Amino acid sequence: MRFRRRPAALLAAVAASAAVATGLGVVGTGSAAAATVPVGQGGYSDTRPAGAAGPENNAGAPVKPKVTAAAAGKPVPTNDWWSSLAFQRYPDNPYSENMYGHPLTYRAVSGGLEVGYPASHAVVGEGRQYEFTHKRDLTLGLAGLNSPDARADSWSDWTVTPRWSDGSRTLRTTIGHGLPYVYAQGTGGAARISAASTPTVFADDGNVLGVTIGGRHYALFAPSGSDWTVSGTDIRADLGSKDYFSLAVLPGTDALATFRKYAFSFVTGSKVAWDYDEAAGRMKATYTLTTTAKEGSERGTLQALYRHQWLHTSDALTGWTYASPRGEMKVREGASFTTSQKVTGVLPGLPVPGAVDKARLTGYLNEVANAADPFEGATDTYWTGKQLGKLAQLVPIADQIGETGVRDKLLGLIKGRLQEWFTPGGASEFSYDRDWRTLIGYPASYGSDKELNDHHFHYSYYVMAAAIVAQYDRAWAADSAWGGMVKTLVRDAANPSRTDELFPFLRGFDVYAGHSWAAGHAGFAAGNNQESSSESVNLSAGLVLWGAATGDDSLRDLGVYLLTTESEAIAQYWFDADQKVYPENFGHDVVGMVWGSGGAYSTWWTANPEEIHGINVLPVTGGSLHLARNKDAIRRSIAEMEKANGGPAVEWRDIFWEFQALADPAKGKAAWDAQNSGYEPEAGESKAHTYHWVTTLDAIGAPDTSVTADSPTAAVFTKNGTRTYVAHNHSGSAATVTFSDGGKLSVPARSTATGTGTANPTDPGEPGDPQDPPATGDTFHLRSGGTLSTTQATASADTIASAGGANHDGTPHRPLVYEVRNVNGSYESGGATGFSLKVDAGTAVGLGQQARVSYDLTGDGTFDRVETYRYFATDPVDGWEEYDASRAGLKSASGRLGDLKGGTIRVEVWSAIGNAPAKLRVGSGSVLTVPFG
C-alpha cells in the first residue's frame, strides 16, 4: 500500500551520534518524556518524535487494540486476515469489516457472526478485479444478543476467537483459514441462527439439522438432548446446561455424516512448524490444529487446504472440495498435514562472467558511488530503504571485479545511513508503540505509522542491506554493535517467537494463506490485501543472507521457510502459474494485488500496466531467482504488459529486462543492448546492476530451479545443456556444496564460487567444477532405453505416441516406460514425488502429455503406491516446455508409501489427448525426485 513514483529530491543531512550501550533492552513504562532503549551501539525511542502520528482511525483519532481483558497486554498480530476485528478503522463500526477465512467468510455484527460461503464470483471494475465477496447466508448468535462491540479474545497461527457481550449474554466463536466449521460457546440465551432467506431442511435429527440457504448447504450442531426448531428464517436450539454449539458449511449433503463426526471436536489452536532439511534441499512444514472434545472422544477434524498446500502434500485428501478466490480447496480428514517443497537458493549477487565488460561496469558503479547524493533525497522509511537496497546490490559486484575501493565506499554509505536510523534523537529514528507492540520508523510513509501498513516491505530493505554489510564486516553485525537493531526490525516484521512480549508472531506473514498481508487494519470490504509480493520476498531473502552471514541458523531457516512458502503462493495467486486459479472470464494473466476476496489488475497508485506487472518483480536481487520456477508465467506477464502498454516498457524498462532474463536471457540482454542509452533507472535500480544482471544471465543461462543444493545460498543456471553452479560460503572455512544432480562445488571461505558441468564429463575438470554424480541419491534421470539413473547422459528425445484422437486421461496408452529396480531407501515422512519432464508437441495443436509414477516397495511385482498426475497441455510452438509434478497436481493416488527394500520405481509417460506424437527429452533435462533418503 504505497505511492511509488520517485519523490522530489530533498537535501537532508542527518547527523546522529551513536549511544554506546549493550543488550537488547526492554521497553519500560517510562515517563512522558522520550527515552532511549539501548540496543547494542544503537537503540530506539519509547516515545514518538514531536508531531509524529501513531495508529489512528479513519477520523484521525488515536486507536488502541480492540481486545478483551483476557487478551490485554498481548502483542496483537496486525496485518492479518482478521485484523479489522482488533483495529477499529471506522468509528461507527465497533465490530469488524468482512473477514475472509476461506472457504467461509465472516463479519462481526451486534447480534453475532455473519457467515457466508461465496462459491461464485463477479468480475468488476471494467474487468480489472474478480471478487468472491462476502454475502451473509446466516448469522450465528444467541437469542436477544445485542452487543455494543466485538473484540478479539484469543488467537493462534491462523485462527481467531471474537467475543461479544451485552451484559446478559456472552458469545465466543472460533474461526479460521481452512475451517469449514464455526465453533461457538455462549451463555445467557438459546443458540440462534438467523438465515438470510428461508432455509430448506434436508436433514433433521434433533440436535443435528441440515439446511440449504441460498443454494449453500449447512449443518447445525447443538448439544445432545437439544432440538433445533425452524420458524421462517429463525432457527433456535435451547442449550440447556451446556454452552456450546457449532455449524459447518458442507461440500455436499452427502458429507453430513462425516462432518457430524467432528462437530464437537472444537478447534482450540493452530500452529505451524517448519523444518529445513538442508542436506536434501527441501522445506517441510507441518500445519496442526489442536482440538478439545465437547462431547464424546473424537479429537480429529476436517480442514480445507489451499492450492499452494495440496500441491505439495502427500497426505491423504478426501474427494470433497470448496470454491475459493485461490482456486479449488481440497478437504483433509485429520488434525494436521505436512507439505514438502524444493528450496530455491538465494545469492548475495550473481557471479561476474567473462562476458561482462569490467571497464564499462566500473564506470556504472562509480556513477552511483560518486553521486552527489547517493540516496537521492530519500528521508522516509520506504524510500530510504529503496536506496539502501540499490547500494547493497552493487557491493558484491564491485567486490567480484576487484573494485575494493568502490566496494568499501558503498559499504560506508550503507553503514552510515543504517546507523542514523538505528540511533534515536535525530531526523530519522525508530520508535516503539507500547499499545500495538510495534516499531515504527519516522519519518513514516504510506500508512506505516497511522495504519501500521507495510512494515515487512519497508524493513526488508534494511535487513537485506545489513546482510550485505555482515557479509564483509561481521563485527558491525554483532548484537553488541548494530546487529541488535537489525534483529529488532526482524522481530517487528517477522518475529519467529510466539512468546515474545514486545512483538507478535510473524506480524505480516499469514502462514496458512502462504503469503503476507500489507494493511495493518484490514479495514476493507474486500478484506486485507497485498500488492508487492516481491518486496515481501525481499525480507525473506534478507533473512536467509543475514542468518547465513551471522551464523544464525534459526533466522536463516525462517527466511527459507517464508520464501519457499510465499514463492508458491506468488506463483499461484499473483501469476496464476498453472492457470487454474483465476476465473475464466477475468481476462488477465497476473494481478497487481491479491485481496481476501480475490485479485485485482491494479495498483494503489496507477493503472499503468508497467507498474501493475512490475510491482511484483522489484526489487530484483539474488532472492528473485525463485521467479524462474515459472518461466511461462514470466513470458505471459511480459506479453500482456506489452500488449496493454502498446509496446515494451518505458518507465520501468530495466525491471522488465531483468525479469525477462530470468526466462529468456538472450531477449533480456538484447533489449538492454537496444535501449540502454538515455534511460532513467527505476528508483531502486542502477545501470550497474541491470547491466551486470542481464549480461550474466545471457552468459550462463536462466536459473535452473529443478536442481537443488545442500546450501540455501546456492543456485544453478543452464545454457545450451551446460550448467553453471554458483554458491556463496559465508563461513570462515572452505566448504563443499553438493547439488541434487550430483554436482559438487568447492567454495573457499567467505567467497562466491562457480563451476560448470555437463552430462557425463569426459575431462577431469578444473578445481571448483562439479564432479561426476554419485551412484546414489533421490533424483533419477529418464534415460533412453527405458531406464532411470542417478547419472545424466547425452541429451536425446523419445517419441510419445499419439493419443489417436481418443481421451486417455488417467489411463496409460502406449506409454513410454522408465524403470529402476533393486532400490533401497528410507521413506521421508511428509515427502512427495516430484518430477520435471521436458516435453514438446512441436506445432501440433491440442496435445496433452500425462505421467504416472509407481512404487513397488519390495520388488515383488505388485505396486504398493500409484500416483497419476493431471496431464500437461503443450502449446503449438516448437521448443521444450516443463511438465512439473507440483504444477500439474495429483489426479489420483492409491496405496501408501513406505521404505524401499529392493524395490522398483517406474515412470510412465503417454499422450492423454491429441492427434499427433510428441517428444520427451531424455538423458538430461527430465528428472524424477522421490521422497526417500
Residue pairs with C-beta under 8 A, 6 or more apart in sequence:
1 446
1 447
1 451
1 453
1 454
1 518
1 519
1 529
1 531
1 604
2 382
2 445
2 446
2 453
2 454
2 457
2 531
2 604
2 605
3 446
3 604
3 605
4 603
4 605
4 611
4 615
4 683
5 605
6 376
6 683
7 377
7 378
7 383
8 377
9 373
9 376
9 377
10 377
10 378
10 379
11 373
11 377
12 377
12 379
12 427
14 420
14 426
14 427
14 428
15 426
16 419
16 420
16 423
16 425
16 426
16 427
16 428
17 423
17 425
18 41
18 42
18 419
18 423
19 36
19 38
19 41
19 42
19 43
19 423
19 424
20 41
21 38
21 39
21 40
21 41
21 43
22 38
22 40
22 480
23 38
23 39
23 40
23 484
24 39
24 40
24 479
24 484
24 487
24 488
25 37
25 38
25 39
25 43
26 37
26 502
27 37
27 46
27 432
27 434
27 502
28 35
28 46
30 46
30 47
32 47
33 47
34 45
34 46
34 47
34 49
34 424
35 45
35 46
35 47
36 43
36 44
36 45
36 46
36 424
36 425
37 43
37 44
37 45
37 46
37 432
39 422
39 484
39 485
39 488
40 478
40 479
40 480
40 481
40 482
40 483
40 484
40 485
41 419
41 422
41 480
41 481
41 482
42 419
42 422
42 423
42 482
42 484
42 485
43 422
43 423
43 424
43 485
44 422
44 424
44 429
44 430
44 431
44 432
44 439
44 485
44 488
45 424
45 425
45 429
45 430
45 431
45 432
46 431
46 432
46 434
47 431
48 54
48 431
48 433
48 440
48 442
49 429
49 431
49 442
52 431
52 442
52 443
52 444
52 449
53 444
53 449
53 450
54 62
54 433
54 435
54 436
54 440
54 449
54 450
55 62
55 63
55 64
55 87
55 433
55 435
55 436
55 449
55 450
55 451
55 452
55 520
56 62
56 63
56 450
57 63
57 88
57 89
57 90
57 91
58 89
58 90
58 91
58 523
59 91
61 91
63 87
63 88
63 89
64 435
64 436
65 71
65 76
65 86
65 87
65 152
65 435
65 436
66 85
66 86
66 87
66 88
66 94
66 149
66 151
66 152
67 74
67 76
67 86
67 151
67 152
67 153
68 151
68 152
68 153
68 163
70 153
70 154
71 151
71 152
71 153
71 154
71 155
75 437
75 500
75 501
75 502
75 503
75 504
75 505
76 86
76 87
76 152
76 436
76 437
76 504
77 83
77 155
77 504
77 505
77 506
77 507
78 86
78 87
78 436
78 438
78 452
78 504
78 507
78 520
78 521
79 452
79 453
79 455
79 456
79 507
79 508
79 516
79 517
79 518
79 519
79 520
79 522
79 528
80 160
80 510
80 517
80 522
80 528
81 99
81 100
81 101
81 177
81 510
81 513
81 517
81 522
81 527
81 528
81 596
82 96
82 99
82 101
82 152
82 155
82 160
82 175
82 522
83 517
83 519
83 520
83 521
83 522
83 523
83 528
84 96
84 97
84 98
84 99
84 521
84 522
84 523
84 524
85 95
85 96
85 99
85 108
85 150
85 151
85 152
85 160
85 162
86 151
86 152
87 452
87 520
87 521
87 522
87 523
88 94
89 97
89 451
89 521
89 523
90 523
94 148
94 149
94 150
95 107
95 108
95 109
95 110
95 149
95 150
96 106
96 107
96 108
96 150
96 162
97 107
97 522
97 523
97 524
97 525
97 527
98 105
98 106
98 107
98 133
98 134
98 524
98 525
98 526
98 527
98 596
98 597
99 105
99 106
99 107
99 108
99 134
99 175
99 522
99 527
99 596
100 132
100 134
100 325
100 527
100 528
100 596
100 597
101 175
101 176
101 177
101 178
101 179
102 177
102 178
102 304
102 306
102 322
102 324
102 325
102 326
102 329
103 117
103 178
103 180
103 249
103 304
103 322
103 323
103 324
103 329
104 115
104 116
104 117
104 175
104 179
104 180
104 182
104 249
105 115
105 116
105 117
105 118
105 132
105 134
105 135
105 597
106 113
106 114
106 115
106 116
106 134
106 175
106 182
107 113
107 114
107 134
107 136
108 114
108 150
108 162
108 164
109 139
109 150
110 145
110 146
110 147
110 148
110 164
111 139
111 141
111 145
111 146
111 147
111 194
112 139
112 140
112 141
112 142
112 145
112 164
112 171
112 173
112 192
113 139
113 140
113 141
113 162
113 171
113 173
113 175
113 182
114 134
114 136
114 138
114 139
115 136
115 137
115 138
115 139
115 140
115 182
115 247
115 249
116 134
116 135
116 136
116 137
117 137
117 216
117 249
117 322
118 132
118 133
118 134
118 135
118 323
118 597
119 132
119 215
119 216
119 322
119 323
120 132
120 323
121 130
121 131
121 132
121 325
121 583
121 598
122 130
122 131
122 133
123 129
123 130
123 131
123 583
123 585
123 586
123 587
124 130
124 131
125 600
125 602
127 586
127 587
127 588
127 601
128 588
128 600
128 601
128 602
128 607
129 595
129 598
129 599
129 600
129 601
129 602
130 325
130 582
130 583
130 586
130 598
130 599
131 325
131 526
131 595
131 597
131 598
132 323
132 324
132 325
132 597
132 598
133 525
133 526
133 597
134 525
134 597
135 196
135 214
136 196
137 195
137 196
137 213
137 214
137 216
137 218
138 193
138 194
138 195
138 196
138 213
138 218
138 247
139 193
139 194
140 173
140 182
140 184
140 192
140 193
140 247
141 164
141 171
141 186
141 192
141 193
141 194
142 169
142 171
142 186
142 187
142 188
142 189
142 190
142 191
142 192
143 189
143 190
143 191
143 192
143 236
144 168
144 169
144 188
144 189
145 164
145 166
145 169
145 171
145 186
145 188
145 189
145 192
146 166
147 164
147 165
147 166
147 169
147 171
148 166
149 164
150 162
150 163
150 164
151 162
151 163
152 160
152 161
152 162
152 163
153 161
153 162
153 163
153 172
154 160
154 161
155 161
156 269
156 270
156 271
157 269
157 270
157 271
157 272
157 505
157 511
157 512
158 176
158 177
158 178
158 270
158 272
158 510
158 511
158 512
158 513
159 174
159 175
159 176
159 177
159 179
159 267
159 269
159 270
159 289
160 174
160 175
160 176
161 172
161 173
161 174
161 175
162 172
162 173
162 175
163 170
163 171
163 172
164 170
164 171
164 172
165 171
168 188
168 189
169 186
169 187
169 188
169 189
170 186
170 187
170 188
171 184
171 185
171 186
172 184
172 185
172 186
173 182
173 183
173 184
173 185
174 182
174 183
174 184
174 266
174 267
174 268
175 182
176 267
176 270
176 512
177 306
177 510
177 512
177 513
178 303
178 304
178 305
178 306
178 329
178 512
179 267
179 303
179 304
180 248
180 249
180 250
180 251
180 259
180 302
180 303
180 304
180 322
180 331
181 246
181 247
181 248
181 259
181 262
181 263
181 267
181 301
181 302
182 246
182 247
182 248
183 244
183 246
183 266
183 267
184 191
184 244
184 245
184 246
184 247
185 243
185 244
186 239
186 243
186 244
186 245
187 243
190 236
190 237
190 238
190 239
191 222
191 226
191 236
191 237
191 238
191 239
191 245
192 234
192 235
192 236
193 220
193 234
193 235
193 236
193 247
194 233
194 234
194 235
195 211
195 213
195 233
195 234
195 235
196 213
196 214
196 233
197 213
197 214
197 233
198 232
198 233
199 211
199 212
199 213
199 230
199 233
199 235
200 211
200 212
200 213
201 209
201 210
201 211
201 230
202 210
202 211
202 212
202 217
202 253
203 209
203 210
203 219
203 253
203 256
204 210
204 228
206 226
206 227
206 228
207 221
207 222
207 223
207 224
207 225
207 226
207 227
207 228
207 237
208 219
208 220
208 221
208 222
208 228
208 256
208 260
208 263
209 219
209 220
209 228
209 230
209 235
210 217
210 218
210 219
210 220
210 250
210 253
210 256
211 217
211 218
211 219
211 220
211 230
211 235
212 218
212 253
216 249
217 249
217 250
217 252
217 253
218 247
218 248
218 249
218 250
219 247
219 248
219 250
219 256
219 259
219 260
219 263
220 228
220 235
220 237
220 245
220 246
220 247
221 245
221 246
221 247
221 248
221 260
221 263
221 264
222 228
222 237
222 239
222 245
223 239
223 240
223 242
223 244
223 245
223 294
223 295
224 295
225 240
226 237
226 238
226 239
226 240
226 242
226 245
227 237
227 238
228 235
228 236
228 237
229 235
229 236
229 237
237 245
239 245
242 294
244 264
244 266
244 294
246 263
246 264
246 266
248 259
248 263
248 302
249 322
250 256
250 259
251 320
251 321
251 322
251 331
252 320
255 320
258 302
258 318
258 333
259 302
261 298
261 300
262 298
262 300
262 301
262 302
264 293
264 294
264 295
264 296
264 298
265 291
265 292
265 293
265 294
265 298
265 299
265 300
265 301
266 291
266 292
266 293
266 294
267 289
267 290
267 291
267 301
268 290
268 291
268 292
269 289
269 290
270 287
270 288
270 289
270 290
270 512
271 287
271 288
271 290
272 285
272 286
272 287
272 288
272 511
272 512
273 285
273 286
273 288
274 283
274 284
274 285
274 286
274 557
274 558
274 561
275 283
275 284
275 285
275 286
276 282
276 283
276 284
276 343
276 557
276 560
276 561
276 712
277 283
277 284
277 828
278 710
278 711
278 712
279 710
280 708
280 710
280 778
280 828
280 933
281 342
281 343
281 708
281 709
281 710
281 740
282 340
282 341
282 342
282 343
282 708
282 831
283 340
283 341
283 343
283 560
283 561
283 564
283 565
284 338
284 339
284 340
284 830
284 831
285 338
285 339
285 561
285 565
286 336
286 337
286 338
286 830
287 309
287 336
287 337
287 338
287 339
287 511
287 512
288 335
288 336
289 301
289 303
289 335
289 336
290 335
291 299
291 300
291 301
291 335
292 299
293 299
299 335
300 333
300 334
300 335
301 334
301 335
302 318
302 331
302 332
302 333
303 331
303 332
303 334
303 335
303 337
304 322
304 324
304 329
304 330
304 331
304 332
305 313
305 317
305 329
305 330
305 331
305 332
305 337
306 324
306 326
306 327
306 329
306 512
306 513
306 514
307 326
307 327
307 328
307 329
307 572
307 580
307 581
308 326
308 514
308 565
308 568
308 569
308 571
308 572
308 573
309 337
309 339
309 514
310 317
310 329
310 330
310 889
311 568
311 572
311 886
311 887
311 889
312 339
312 340
312 341
312 568
312 832
312 886
313 337
313 338
313 339
313 340
313 830
313 832
314 338
314 340
314 830
314 831
314 832
314 833
314 897
314 931
315 332
315 334
315 337
315 338
315 830
316 332
316 333
316 334
317 330
317 331
317 332
318 330
318 331
318 332
318 333
320 330
320 331
321 328
321 329
321 330
321 331
322 328
322 329
322 331
323 329
325 595
325 596
325 597
325 598
325 599
326 513
326 572
326 573
326 581
327 572
327 580
327 581
328 580
338 829
338 830
339 830
340 828
340 830
340 831
340 832
340 931
341 564
341 565
341 568
341 886
342 564
342 705
342 708
342 834
342 929
343 560
343 564
343 708
343 712
344 563
344 564
344 567
344 625
344 626
344 629
344 703
344 705
344 708
344 715
345 625
345 708
345 709
345 711
345 712
345 713
345 714
345 715
345 727
346 541
346 544
346 545
346 559
346 563
346 622
346 623
346 625
346 712
346 713
347 622
347 625
347 713
347 714
347 715
347 726
347 728
347 752
348 396
348 467
348 468
348 471
348 545
348 622
348 713
348 728
348 752
349 393
349 395
349 396
349 397
349 400
349 622
349 752
350 622
350 692
350 693
350 696
350 697
350 726
351 400
351 696
351 700
351 724
351 726
351 752
351 754
352 358
352 361
352 397
352 400
352 401
352 692
352 696
353 695
353 696
353 699
353 700
354 699
355 695
355 696
355 698
355 699
356 401
356 691
356 692
356 695
356 696
356 699
357 695
358 401
360 691
361 397
361 401
361 688
361 691
361 692
362 401
362 403
362 406
364 686
364 687
364 688
364 691
365 394
365 397
365 398
365 403
365 406
365 688
366 406
367 686
367 687
367 688
368 374
368 390
368 391
368 394
368 410
368 686
368 688
369 394
369 398
369 406
369 409
369 410
369 413
374 387
374 391
374 413
375 384
375 387
375 413
375 417
376 383
376 387
376 683
378 384
378 386
378 387
379 427
379 428
379 443
380 441
380 443
380 444
380 445
381 441
381 442
381 443
381 444
381 445
381 448
381 458
381 459
382 445
382 446
382 448
382 454
382 457
382 458
383 445
383 683
384 417
384 421
384 428
384 461
385 457
385 458
385 459
385 460
385 461
385 462
385 465
386 461
386 619
386 683
386 684
387 417
387 684
388 414
388 417
388 418
388 461
388 462
388 464
388 465
389 461
389 464
389 465
389 538
389 619
389 621
389 684
390 619
390 683
390 684
390 685
390 686
390 689
391 410
391 413
391 414
391 465
392 410
392 414
392 464
392 465
392 467
392 468
392 469
393 468
393 619
393 621
393 686
393 689
394 406
394 410
394 686
394 688
394 689
395 407
395 410
395 411
395 414
395 468
395 471
395 472
396 468
396 471
396 752
397 688
397 689
397 692
398 404
398 406
398 407
398 410
399 407
399 472
400 752
407 472
411 468
411 469
411 472
411 473
414 465
414 468
414 469
415 469
415 473
415 476
415 482
418 462
418 465
418 466
418 469
418 482
419 482
420 426
420 427
420 428
421 428
421 429
421 430
421 441
421 462
422 430
422 482
422 485
423 429
424 430
424 431
427 443
428 441
428 442
428 443
429 441
429 442
430 439
430 440
430 441
430 442
430 485
430 488
430 489
431 439
431 440
431 441
431 442
432 438
432 439
432 440
432 502
433 439
433 440
436 452
437 501
437 502
437 503
437 504
438 452
438 455
438 492
438 503
438 507
439 455
439 488
439 489
439 491
439 492
439 503
440 448
440 449
440 452
441 448
441 458
441 459
442 449
444 450
445 458
446 453
446 454
447 453
447 454
447 519
447 520
448 454
448 455
448 458
451 519
451 520
451 521
452 520
452 521
453 518
453 519
453 520
454 518
455 492
455 493
455 507
455 508
455 520
456 493
456 494
456 507
456 508
456 509
456 516
456 518
456 535
456 536
456 539
457 518
457 532
457 535
457 536
457 538
457 539
459 489
459 490
459 492
459 493
459 539
460 493
460 535
460 536
460 538
460 539
460 542
461 538
461 619
462 486
462 489
463 486
463 489
463 490
463 539
463 542
463 543
463 546
464 538
464 539
464 541
464 542
464 545
464 621
464 623
466 477
466 482
466 483
466 486
466 542
466 546
467 542
467 545
467 546
467 549
468 545
469 476
469 477
470 476
470 477
470 483
470 545
470 546
470 549
470 550
471 545
471 549
471 730
471 750
474 549
474 550
475 481
476 482
476 483
477 483
477 486
477 546
477 549
477 550
479 487
483 550
486 546
487 555
490 543
490 546
490 555
491 497
491 500
491 502
491 503
492 503
492 507
493 507
493 508
493 539
494 506
494 507
494 508
494 509
494 539
494 540
494 543
494 558
494 562
495 503
495 504
495 505
495 506
495 507
496 505
496 506
496 554
496 555
496 558
497 503
497 505
498 505
508 516
508 517
508 518
508 536
509 515
509 516
509 536
509 562
509 566
510 516
510 517
511 565
513 569
514 565
514 566
514 568
514 569
515 530
515 533
515 536
515 565
515 566
515 569
515 570
515 573
515 594
516 530
516 533
516 536
516 566
517 528
517 529
517 530
518 528
518 529
518 530
518 531
518 532
519 528
519 529
522 528
522 596
524 595
525 597
526 595
526 596
526 597
526 598
527 595
527 596
527 597
528 595
528 596
529 593
529 594
529 595
529 596
530 536
530 593
530 594
531 592
531 593
531 603
531 604
531 615
531 616
532 615
532 616
532 618
533 566
533 569
533 570
533 574
533 594
533 616
534 570
534 615
534 616
534 617
534 618
534 619
534 624
535 618
535 619
536 566
537 563
537 566
537 567
537 570
537 623
537 624
537 626
538 619
538 621
538 623
539 562
540 559
540 560
540 562
540 563
540 566
540 623
541 559
541 563
541 621
541 622
541 623
541 624
542 559
542 623
543 555
543 556
543 558
543 559
543 562
544 556
544 559
544 560
544 563
544 623
544 712
544 713
545 559
545 622
545 623
545 713
546 552
546 555
546 556
546 559
547 553
547 554
547 555
547 556
547 557
547 558
547 559
548 556
548 712
548 713
548 728
548 730
549 730
551 730
551 731
556 712
559 712
560 712
563 623
563 626
567 626
567 629
568 886
570 616
570 627
571 577
571 629
571 630
571 633
572 578
572 580
572 581
573 581
573 591
573 594
573 599
574 590
574 591
574 594
574 599
574 616
575 589
575 590
575 616
575 630
575 633
575 636
575 637
576 582
576 589
576 590
576 633
577 630
577 632
577 633
577 887
578 887
578 888
578 889
582 588
582 591
582 599
586 599
588 601
588 640
589 633
589 636
589 637
589 639
589 640
590 601
590 612
590 613
590 616
590 633
590 636
590 637
590 640
591 599
591 600
591 601
592 600
592 601
592 602
592 603
592 611
592 612
592 613
592 615
592 616
593 599
593 600
593 602
593 603
593 604
601 612
602 612
603 611
603 612
603 615
605 611
606 612
608 645
608 651
609 640
609 641
609 644
609 645
610 641
610 645
610 649
610 650
610 651
610 652
610 656
611 651
611 652
612 641
613 637
613 638
613 640
613 641
613 656
614 641
614 649
614 652
614 655
614 656
614 659
614 682
617 624
617 627
617 655
617 656
617 658
617 659
618 652
618 655
618 682
618 684
618 685
619 684
619 685
620 655
620 658
620 659
620 685
620 689
620 693
622 715
624 658
624 662
625 662
625 703
625 705
625 715
626 705
627 634
627 659
627 662
628 634
628 662
628 663
628 702
628 703
628 705
629 705
630 887
631 662
631 663
631 664
631 702
631 882
632 663
632 881
632 882
634 659
634 660
634 662
634 663
635 663
635 664
637 659
638 656
638 659
638 660
641 649
641 656
642 648
642 649
648 656
648 671
648 675
649 655
649 656
651 682
652 682
653 671
653 675
653 679
654 679
654 681
654 682
654 685
654 687
654 690
655 682
655 685
656 671
657 668
657 669
657 671
657 672
657 690
657 693
657 694
658 668
658 690
658 693
658 694
659 668
660 667
660 668
660 671
661 667
661 668
661 669
661 693
661 694
661 697
661 698
661 702
662 668
662 697
662 702
662 703
663 702
664 702
665 694
665 697
665 698
665 701
665 702
665 719
666 698
668 694
668 697
668 698
669 694
669 695
669 697
669 698
671 694
672 690
672 691
672 694
672 695
676 687
676 690
676 691
681 687
681 690
697 717
699 719
700 717
700 719
700 724
700 754
701 717
701 718
701 719
701 720
701 722
701 723
701 724
702 717
702 718
702 719
703 715
703 716
703 717
704 716
704 717
704 718
704 723
705 716
706 836
706 882
706 927
707 716
707 723
707 739
707 740
707 741
707 743
708 739
708 740
709 715
709 716
709 727
709 737
709 738
709 739
709 740
710 737
710 738
710 739
711 727
711 729
711 735
711 737
713 727
713 728
713 729
713 730
714 725
714 726
714 727
714 728
714 737
714 739
714 745
715 726
715 727
716 723
716 724
716 725
716 726
716 739
716 741
716 743
717 723
717 724
717 726
718 724
721 758
721 759
721 795
721 924
722 756
722 757
722 758
723 741
723 743
723 756
723 757
723 758
723 770
724 754
724 755
724 756
725 737
725 739
725 743
725 745
725 754
725 755
725 756
725 757
725 770
726 752
726 753
726 754
727 737
727 745
727 747
727 752
727 753
728 747
728 751
728 752
728 753
729 735
729 737
729 747
729 748
729 749
729 750
729 751
729 752
729 753
730 750
731 749
731 750
732 749
732 750
733 749
734 746
734 747
734 748
734 749
735 746
735 747
735 749
736 744
736 745
736 746
736 747
737 744
737 745
737 747
738 744
738 745
739 745
739 770
740 777
740 778
740 779
740 929
741 773
741 779
741 781
741 792
741 927
742 770
742 771
742 772
742 773
742 774
742 777
742 779
742 790
742 791
743 755
743 757
743 770
743 771
743 773
744 770
744 771
745 753
745 754
745 755
745 768
745 769
745 770
746 753
746 767
746 768
747 753
747 768
753 768
754 768
755 765
755 766
755 768
755 769
755 770
756 769
756 770
757 765
757 769
757 770
759 791
759 792
759 793
759 794
759 795
759 923
759 924
760 772
760 791
760 792
760 793
760 794
761 769
761 772
765 771
772 791
773 790
773 791
773 792
774 790
775 790
775 791
776 790
777 790
778 825
778 929
778 930
778 931
778 932
778 933
779 790
779 927
779 928
779 929
780 788
780 789
780 790
780 820
780 905
780 927
780 928
780 929
780 930
781 788
781 789
781 790
781 791
781 792
781 793
781 922
781 923
781 924
781 926
781 927
781 928
782 788
782 818
782 837
782 907
782 920
782 922
782 923
782 926
782 927
782 928
783 789
783 793
783 818
783 922
783 923
784 793
784 796
784 798
784 922
784 923
786 816
786 817
786 818
786 819
787 818
787 819
787 820
788 818
788 819
788 820
788 905
788 907
788 928
789 820
792 923
792 924
793 922
793 923
793 924
794 923
794 924
795 921
795 922
795 923
795 924
795 925
796 921
796 922
796 923
797 840
797 919
797 920
797 921
797 922
798 816
798 919
798 920
798 922
799 917
799 918
799 919
799 920
800 816
800 839
800 849
800 909
800 910
800 911
800 917
800 918
800 919
800 920
801 813
801 814
801 910
801 911
801 917
802 911
802 914
802 915
802 916
802 917
803 813
803 847
803 848
803 910
803 911
803 912
803 913
803 914
803 915
804 813
804 915
805 914
805 915
806 813
807 912
807 913
808 850
808 910
808 911
808 912
808 913
809 848
809 850
809 871
809 891
809 912
809 913
810 850
810 868
810 891
810 892
810 912
812 850
812 852
812 908
812 910
813 910
813 911
813 912
814 910
814 911
815 852
815 908
815 909
815 910
816 908
816 909
816 910
816 920
817 906
817 907
817 908
818 906
818 907
818 908
818 909
818 922
818 928
819 904
819 905
819 906
819 907
820 904
820 905
821 859
821 903
821 904
822 859
822 902
822 903
822 904
823 900
823 902
823 903
823 904
823 905
823 932
824 900
824 901
824 902
824 903
825 899
825 900
825 903
825 930
825 932
825 933
826 899
826 900
826 932
826 933
827 897
827 898
827 899
827 900
827 931
827 932
828 931
828 932
828 933
830 931
831 931
831 932
832 885
832 931
833 853
833 867
833 885
833 928
833 929
833 930
833 931
834 884
834 885
834 886
834 928
834 929
834 930
835 851
835 853
835 883
835 884
835 885
835 907
835 926
835 927
835 928
835 929
836 882
836 883
836 884
836 885
836 926
836 927
837 849
837 851
837 872
837 882
837 883
837 884
837 909
837 920
837 921
837 926
838 880
838 881
838 882
838 883
838 920
838 921
838 925
838 926
839 849
839 872
839 874
839 880
839 881
839 883
839 918
839 919
839 920
839 921
840 874
840 878
840 879
840 880
840 881
840 918
840 919
840 921
841 847
841 849
841 874
841 875
841 876
841 914
841 916
841 918
841 919
842 876
842 878
842 916
842 918
842 919
843 876
843 877
843 878
844 874
844 876
844 914
844 915
844 916
844 917
844 918
845 876
846 913
846 914
846 915
847 873
847 874
847 911
847 913
847 914
847 915
847 916
847 918
848 871
848 872
848 873
848 874
848 911
848 912
848 913
848 914
849 871
849 872
849 874
849 883
849 909
849 910
849 911
849 912
849 918
849 920
850 868
850 869
850 870
850 871
850 872
850 909
850 910
850 911
850 912
851 868
851 869
851 883
851 885
851 888
851 907
851 908
851 909
852 866
852 867
852 868
852 869
852 907
852 908
853 866
853 867
853 869
853 905
853 906
853 907
853 908
853 928
854 863
854 865
854 866
854 867
854 905
854 906
854 908
855 863
855 864
855 865
855 866
855 895
855 897
855 900
855 903
855 904
855 905
855 906
855 930
856 862
856 863
856 864
856 903
856 904
856 905
856 906
857 864
857 865
857 897
857 898
857 899
857 900
857 901
857 903
858 864
858 901
858 902
858 903
859 901
859 902
859 903
859 904
863 895
863 904
863 906
864 895
864 896
864 897
864 898
865 893
865 894
865 895
865 896
865 897
866 893
866 894
866 895
867 890
867 892
867 893
868 890
868 891
868 892
868 893
869 885
869 888
869 889
869 890
869 891
870 888
870 889
870 890
870 891
871 888
871 912
871 913
872 881
872 883
872 888
874 881
874 918
875 881
880 921
880 925
897 931
899 932
900 932
905 928
905 930
907 928
909 920
911 917
911 918
920 926
